[in-house]
């Protein structure tokens, strides 16, 4: 549990008592690779912090094409924020890509913690703001950069994920088909 406390303490400082209270409101689960922990159409009740392993969030459109929204590895948070905040059925799946140990924080417990430890509200606000900025930047990249530029940016931003994530999922994340991605990588390797 030290990892999640380090993550929080980068932004706000919790006292030992606050750390114990926070930890008492969380749950640790281990999952095997290929497990779906959130299904589209369900109302999300948890935020997930990754202690170990790798997860992804994705959507499946009407043509049964997957669109990867995000990845989360050690030290990162993931969840269906639309569903968690609105308490409406979500449109994301969250899948375990590598065997994982994950800390679950329920919406109910998170709201209790906001009252009991107000600085956690600041922590999650900053986390949400950073996420919003990253998603806006990604949207602008998808609108203005070429596929090669988006892939280059992905490689620079997430160098540890290149070897861990299947190529078809990287292709989906940058918004191209696996076939196009394969041809593009071949071209890049020839340069």
N, C-alpha and C positions, 0 to 999 in steps of 0.2 A: 504493500500500500504506500510505500515511500514515494513511488513514482507519481502517483496522483497528487500527493501533498506537495511534491516539488513543483509540479505543474501549476498548482494554485498559488504557491508561495512566490512564483515568478512575478505575480501581479499584485497579490495582497498577502499580508502576513497574518497567519492564524496562530493563536496561542495554543499551547499543548491541549488545553481543555476544549478549545474550538475544533482542533484536529480530531480529537476523540469523538466529539459530537458529530462532526461531518462523517467520519468513518462509520459510525453507528447507523447512519442513514443510507449507507451504500451496501451493495451486495456484489460478491465476486462470483463469476461463472466462467467455466472453461467450455470451449466449443471446438468441435472437429471441423476441419476444412469442408467446404461446400454446404455448411449449415446456413439456412436462411433464418435470421433472428427477427426480422421485421418483414411483414408482407404488405404489399400495396392493398389498399382497401380497408386496412385495420386502423384503429385509432392508436397512435403511438403513446406510450406511457413512460418511456425511458430515454435518457441520454446515455451514451456509452463512451467510456474512456478505455483506450487500448493499453493494457499492461504489456502484452506480448502478442505477436501475430499480425495479421493484415486483414482488413475488412474493406468492403466497397459498398457504396450506395448506387442504385441504378433504377431505371424505369424501363418498362417494356411497352412500346407503342402498339397501336392497332395492327400494324404489319408484323408484329412479333419480332421487332428489332430492339435490342438492348441499347440504352443510352446511359453510359456511366457518368454519374454526377460527381462522385468524389471517392477518394481512397483514404484510409486511416491506418497508420502503423503505430508502433510504440510511441506513447506520449501524446497521441492525438485524440480528439473527441469526434464522435460521429452520431448522427441521429436524423430522423425525419422531422426537421424543425417546423415545417408547415403544420403537420399533424399534431406534434407535441404542443405547440403554442395555441393553435386554433381548436384543438380537440375535435377535429373533423377527420374522416378517413383520409389516410395519406395516399400518395401515388408512388412511393419508393419502396424498393426492397433493400434490405441490408444483408449482405452475404459475408460469411467468413471465408476468406481466400486461403489462409494458412491457419493451422491450429492456433487457437487464441485463448488468452486469459483477458477477460473484460470486466471492468467495474461498471455496474448498473446503478444509475441514480434515477429514481422515479420522479415524475413530475410533482407528485404530492409531497415527497420528501424534500425536493428542491425548494418548493414554495415554503415549507416549514422552516428550512434552513435560512431562507431569505429573511424571515422574521427573527429567528434566533441568532443568526450571525449576519447582520446587514452587509458586511463587507463582501460576502459571497454574492450578493446581488451585483455589486460592482464587478467582481470577477467574471460572472457570466455575461454581464452587459458588454464588457470589453471583449470577451471571447466571441460574442455574437457580432459585435462591430467588426472585428477582424475577419470573421467569416463573410460578412456582407461585402467588405472591401475586396476580398479574394474572389468572391463570386462575380462581383461587378467587373473586376479586371478580366476575369476569364470570359465573361460575356463580350466585353469589348474586343478581346483577342480573337474570339470566334468570328466577330463581325469584320475585323480589319486585317488580320494576319493570314498569311498563306498556311497551308497544312504543314509545310516544312518549318515555318517559323514557330507555329504552335508546338510542334514536336520538339524543336530545339529549346523552347522555353520550358516545356515539361521536363526535359532532361536536365536542364540547369536548376530548375526549382526543386525537383524531386529525384536527385541522382540515385538514391538508394532504392527507389521503386523500379527502376528500369529492369533489373535482373529478377525482381520478385513478382511482377505483374505480367500475366499473359499478354502477348502482343495484341491479340484481338480486343482486349479490354483497354489497352493504351490507345488503340485506333479509335475505339468508341469514345473515349474521353476527349480526344482531340477532334472528334467529329468527322472521321473518315471511315470508309469500309476497310475490312481487313485486307482485301485484295489491293486497294490503293496504297494502304500502309506498307505492305510488303514491297510493292514496286518502288515506293518513295524511299524506303530504307535501302534498297539495292542501289538506287541512284546516288543516295548520300554516301554510301560506302565506296562508290567508284570515284568520288571527288577527291 
